[in-house]
Amino acid sequence: MCGIAGYIGQISNPSDCLSQMAQAINHRGPDNRGIWSDERASIGLAHARLSILDLSSAGHQPMHSTSNNYVMVFNGEIYNHKDLRLELESISNRNWLGHSDTETLLSAIEEWGLEETLNKAKGMFALALWDKNSKRLSLARDRIGEKPLYYGWVNEQFVFASELKSIKKFPEFNNSIDRSSLALFLRFNSIPAPHSIYEGIHKLEPGHILELHSDSKKLNKYSFWSVEDIYEKGFMTQFSGTPSDAVNKLESVLSNAVSSQMLSDVPLGAFLSGGVDSSSIVALMQSQSNTKINTFSIGFNAKEYDEAVYAGTIAKHLGTNHFEKYVTDRDALNVIPSLPEIYDEPFADSSQIPTYLVSQFAKQKVTVALSGDAGDELFGGYNRYVFNEKIFKRITKAPILIRKLMSKTIFSMTEENWNRLLGRVMSKRFANIGHKLYKAANVFSSKSTRDLHFKLVSQIHNPTDWLINSKEYKTIFNDVTERFVELNTTEQMMAYDLMTYLPTDILTKVDRAAMSVSLETRVPFLDPDVIEFSASLPIKFKINNGVTKWALREVLYKYVPKDLIERPKMGFGVPLAEWLRGPLKDWAESLLDEKRLHQEGFFNVEFVRSKWLEHLSGKQNWHHQLWNVLMFQAWLENN
């Protein structure tokens, strides 16, 4: 895992510029730094290396191809690079200098070209490739977006980097904040590709290649892989086996993915929460290892947020070398001042705090950690997948006026009061019923199942009410394009989450938290074969009689007794509402100061202040929405 950066343009001191850009992302690759430039071609590349495969100098970047025509900087891992080497060796003799996947990738690009190589490669990556002959720069990002890649224009010079902090080191960076991106941030907790918080700077979408010739300012962007194509292929070649066949096939493809991602020349382990996804990954890791796998979990003293006891039970059963740490509220609160620097761009999923803490803890023992991310999106883990269609059919039976009255009734009580009123009589599936009722109240006006999904994944439903002089960019949720028409509504939600929520929130959260402590994370569920099998799997094998992730659970039950797994889904949360009324009150008040908000000129001051005062009084819980505002304010203060 590494950090990359570079530019095409005329600057006075390329070496100093590239060195500063690399230094800004040193946390992504503290083991080695390299720069390369060609002033005649106006191109510069920088690389910060975290050595994982081939720890020798043979893995140094920027790396030149054997023909010397290509120069590349690469961030990521290609898990099947040994297979690619064998395929290349079957074509012609190769004089390998080392055993890094970067060298394999460069040789493959020379043989097959960039697009075909990326379609053959299984891995996570962001890369920049300079073709000396054609004077063309190509940027590429992996299929789902595990690795970040920003690009854009600064004073008419083209720049790119793994993180914005590197781009901001480019001479005379002064790009303005994009108010429409800010509106998206308030809605989604994060800013989806292709947008960024700055005007003129973009994120490259997952599965895309971007090309730019040094003598032109015209960008050519195209996809080499898409979720839409995979689901279309899956629909055309739908799995037709028995339930037992489905479970066995899933076990096989996931085992292969886990095996390939255990390749490392440095210590390796896994995050373990005790839930279905992480437990499945750890079970398959341990079944393929002759030594005990290192596993890591953190716990909280507050029972409703503590998963460590479940993780410990799973670890004991599987026989892993388990490390557990209980963190205090103070440990968690101490992370908050660092969040703007860690996340580089406004980001407000509050599980960023425990994610950072477990990454920091794991880094004490390992350099690589496998995670269970993406299991929910691929195999049907979220409650909204179970209830979406039923909810929509029921709410649309009532006239809109009745639905609005229902919303008003729900909002008349705080989430805590609903929890106290209904919590004792509801099933465990409905833990934190107050929060779920608030979500339901926000979706009563839905016009379609896609609109319902849009509202369910929106943290703030009316972001422009919170802002001044702002419009909101359209997203795939509210554009006119019809997607996944061959899928039922639940499958459509899963596909949309794979394209949006997973890369924009989950993968961003984990990448920034882990890389801030120089820890590489890997996601076996995002192996292309696993994704393709998931797309071909009928919904009945994902959600069966209300049981989420049915096939994945059946795989896990081969390794772990069912009674150790069956419990309500907890998530990875913190007591944010209480913190904002307690230990974070003064910090929040300073960021939401009325005079300050007026001077900065982004927010509707009266609106934001009213929400803050309502929250402090306990009249309503606005902690999720206020956290978005606070994370932008903290980021703004830091930038």
C-alpha positions, 0 to 999 in steps of 0.5 A: 500500500502506498501513496501516489501523486504527480502533475502535468504542467510547467513549474519552476522546481519539479523536485521540490514540488514532488518531494512536498507532495510525497511528504504530505502522504508519507503516512500512506508509505513511510518506508521509502519515497521516490520522485521522477520528472521529465521537464521537456514533457512537463510530467512529474510522478511521486510515490510514498511506499509501504513495503508489503510484497518484495521489501527490496529496492527492486520494488522502488517506485516510480518504476520503469518498464523493461522497454523504458517506455512506461513509468508508473506509480502504483498504490495497491495490491494485485493478488493474482500477480503470480498467475499473471507472471506465469501467463507472461512467461508462457508468452516470452522469457522474462528477466524479472528484477524482483517479485513485486506486483508493480513489476508484474503489472508493468510487464503486463501493460507492455504485453496487453495494454492497460485496459486488458491488464486491469481486466485480468488483474484481481486486486485493489489499486490506484495508479498513474502510467506515463507513456513516453512515446505517446506522451499520454498520462493514464490514471486508473482506479480499482473496480469498487474504489478501495483505493482513492484517487483525486485529480483536477486542475490547479492554475491550469496545471493538471494534478493528481494524488491519493489524497487532497493534502498532497494536491494542496502542496502543488504551487499556488493551490487556491481552489474554492470550496464547492458548495454543491459538494458540501450539500452532498456531504451533508446528505451522505456523510461523505462526498461521492465521486466524481466530486470533491470538496474543492472546485476543479478537483474530482475523484476518479470513479471506481472501475475507470481509466482517465487519459490526458495527453501532455499537449492537450487539456482534454480528458478522456474518461471511460470505464473498464469495469462496472457494477451494471455490467456485472449485474447484467451478466449475472442476470443472464447467467443466473446460478441455478443450483440447489441451496447446498450448491450455492453454499458450497460455491460461495465457500469455494470462491470466498476461500480462494479470495481469502487465500490470495489476499493472505499473500504478504512479506510482512505480518498479517492479521484480521479485524474481528467484530464477531459478526457474520462478515468478519467471522466468515473471513477469519474462519476461512483464514484460520482454516487455511493457515498452519499458524494462529491468525492474529485477530483484533477487536476493540470494546466499549464499556457501554454494553450497547456499543460493545462487540468485543465479547462476541469477537472474543468468543468467536476467536476462542472457538476458531483458535486465533491469536486474539488481541482485545482492547477496551477503550474509554470514552476519553480514548475515543474523544481524543481521536476527534481533533485528529479526524480532519487531518486523517480524513483529509476531506469532510467525512462524518460517519461517526464509526470513523472513531472506532475504525481508527482505534482498531486500526491503531491497535492492530498496527502494533502487531501487523502491517496488513489486516483483512476485513469483512467489509462488503458482505452486507452489500453483496449478500443482503445484510442490511435491514432495509433490504428485508423491509424496503418493498413491504414498507413502500407498499404499505406507506403508499396505501395511505394518502399523503396527508396521513403520511405527513401526520404520521411523520409529525407524530413520530418527530413529536418525541425524541428517539430516546423516548421512543426507545423507552416506550417501545424498546421492551416490547419490540423484538431484538431485531428492532434494537434502537427503535427510536432511530428506526422510527425517525428514519421511517418518518423521513421516508413516508413521502417516497414516490418510488422504491428508488426514492425510498432508498435515496431517503434511507441512505440520506443523513440530512434530507434537506441539505440546502435548508442547512446551507446558504447559496447552495444547490445539490448535485444530482446523483444516480439516485435522482437522475433520469437513468433507469438502471438494473431494470431486470432486478427486483427492488431489493436487488436494485438497492444492493446494487446501488449500495455497491456503487455508492454507499460502499465506496463513498462511506465504508471503503473511504472510512477504512482506507483513511483510518488505516492508512493514517497509521500505515496499515494496509487493509484488504477486502476479500469480499471484493474479489472479482470472482466473489462479486460476480458470483454474488451478482448471479445468485438469486435473491432467495439465497441472500435473504431467505424468509427474513434471514439476511445473508442466508448463504453466507451464514450457512458457510460460516456455520460450517466453522462456527456454531450457530448460537455463537453468531445469532444476535442483533446487528450492532454496527460500529457506533459511539454514544454521539448524542450523549457526547455532544451534550456532555464532553464535546459540548464546548468543542461543538459550541465553539464550532457552531458559534453564531458569529463564526458561522456568519463570518464563514458564510456557508450555513443558514445560521439560525437554522443550524443554531436552532437544531443545536439548541434543540439537541442540547435541551433534549427536545430532539436528537439531531446528533447525526445531522449536527455531526456532519456540520461539525465535521465540516467546521472542524475540517474548515478550521484545519484547512 
